[in-house]
Amino acid sequence: MLPSLTTRPGEPGDWPDLRTLYAETFTEEELLPVVEALLADDGFGVCSLVALSDGKVVGHIAMTPCGVGKTADAAALLGPLGVRPDAQGQGAGSALVRAGCEAMVDRGFSQVLVLGDPAYYGRFGFRPERDVTPPCPIPDAWKDAWQSMATGAGCTQVKGTLQVPPPWRDPTLWGT
Ligand SMILES: CC(C)(COP(=O)(O)OP(=O)(O)OC[C@H]1O[C@@H](n2cnc3c(N)ncnc32)[C@H](O)[C@@H]1OP(=O)(O)O)[C@@H](O)C(=O)NCCC(=O)NCCS
């Protein structure tokens, strides 16, 4: 476990650290532009959290409010999630997933969706999702990577296509 591991909402002063974090963590994908676009518009209502160890930024997560079919604010989309390579495997990612889900529960969201490795997200209770369709086609081989977790009591299962804000409508973010 990293020393003095905490999470807090992202702040404008975090941008230099986030730029370094995204460059070092995602060497094969360009995910900083989607984070910048999501956080540039307060209307998207995106929840951005950083993980700190000894006061330094070591990880970041974004949670985006989304509709499902015609139901507004029906689910939260988790991602991106990244932890600096030198801080990985020491609990920061788990702390961010838990804090991100709790933040969205507090805002009344009862379902969180993610496109990610089932071996990782399964640890938190995410399971393959079939009723909510991703906003863009995903490769067949990634079918089980599209997952969801119910986070609130008494949630009603919604069905339909996930309605994402424009920064998430780039098909390359969905593997196609
Ligand atoms: C994936 C990532 C966010 C996990 O964060 P982390 O701080 O390293 O993870 P944690 O320390 O909380 O990991 C908890 C456990 O998950 C395991 N784990 C980490 N990444 C995993 C993966 N891709 N698949 C399966 N298990 C994984 C760890 O080994 C650890 O296991 P343990 O508790 O049995 O020792 C981080 O490794 C990362 O940023 N990777 C590169 C970017 C990436 O792939 N992001 C995910 C986008 S969907």
The ligand as a Gaussian input file, in Angstrom:
#p B3LYP/6-31G(d) Opt

LIG

0 1
 C       -5.231000      -0.896000     -14.031000
 C       -4.772000       0.098000     -12.974000
 C       -5.668000       1.324000     -12.985000
 C       -4.893000      -0.575000     -11.597000
 O       -4.484000       0.337000     -10.600000
 P       -3.457000      -0.155000      -9.474000
 O       -3.292000       0.937000      -8.470000
 O       -2.232000      -0.659000     -10.147000
 O       -4.296000      -1.345000      -8.883000
 P       -4.444000      -1.840000      -7.387000
 O       -3.153000      -1.738000      -6.647000
 O       -5.613000      -1.198000      -6.777000
 O       -4.703000      -3.339000      -7.786000
 C       -5.403000      -4.199000      -7.033000
 C       -5.168000      -5.592000      -7.578000
 O       -5.527000      -5.671000      -8.960000
 C       -4.489000      -6.313000      -9.680000
 N       -4.452000      -5.759000     -11.022000
 C       -3.935000      -4.575000     -11.423000
 N       -4.137000      -4.413000     -12.755000
 C       -4.789000      -5.527000     -13.182000
 C       -5.262000      -5.957000     -14.453000
 N       -5.137000      -5.232000     -15.566000
 N       -5.893000      -7.173000     -14.500000
 C       -6.044000      -7.920000     -13.387000
 N       -5.613000      -7.548000     -12.171000
 C       -4.984000      -6.389000     -12.071000
 C       -3.233000      -6.023000      -8.878000
 O       -2.263000      -6.998000      -9.159000
 C       -3.752000      -6.096000      -7.470000
 O       -3.858000      -7.446000      -7.090000
 P       -3.614000      -7.920000      -5.557000
 O       -4.501000      -7.078000      -4.693000
 O       -4.047000      -9.361000      -5.589000
 O       -2.170000      -7.700000      -5.304000
 C       -3.302000       0.532000     -13.176000
 O       -2.473000      -0.602000     -13.087000
 C       -3.066000       1.262000     -14.495000
 O       -3.184000       2.473000     -14.536000
 N       -2.712000       0.515000     -15.554000
 C       -2.435000       1.109000     -16.858000
 C       -3.626000       1.816000     -17.435000
 C       -4.862000       0.929000     -17.497000
 O       -4.795000      -0.214000     -17.966000
 N       -5.983000       1.479000     -17.032000
 C       -7.244000       0.778000     -17.001000
 C       -8.127000       1.336000     -18.060000
 S       -9.655000       0.449000     -18.109000

